[in-house]
Amino acid sequence: MNILFFPLQAQAAPAAGTGAGGFWIMILLLFGVMYFFMIRPQRKQQKELEAFRSSLKKGDKVVTTGGIFGTVDEITDRTVLIKVDGDVKLRVDKNSIVKDYTNAQ
């Protein structure tokens, strides 16, 4: 027997009856893995961010998605007034606030 052809002969033919059932089990396992490693952590992170945004209060130091650091001066339902420097204040959408850095310094 030639050694070069041995790996080709070692492959067994698929067993009879393993058709669509095995395929669907693999697809379900794939979706299960995707859910636990991709979708579930992202949902958890979104809930934490939403809880953070709803708990904002005056005096919190925050960072926006654009990288602007400031202190919360006023909060409405959809917007936040941020004091950036001196008398400079910016009104931004509440969804653009991404991080609290009050205790970072």
Number of C-alpha atoms within 10 A of each C-alpha: 5 5 7 8 9 10 8 9 9 8 8 7 7 8 7 6 8 9 10 9 9 11 11 11 10 12 11 12 12 11 11 13 12 12 13 11 11 11 12 12 12 13 11 11 11 12 12 12 16 15 11 14 17 12 9 18 14 13 14 16 21 19 19 18 11 9 12 12 19 22 22 22 18 15 17 9 8 9 15 23 19 26 19 16 11 6 7 9 15 16 14 15 14 19 14 15 23 16 16 18 13 12 7 6 4
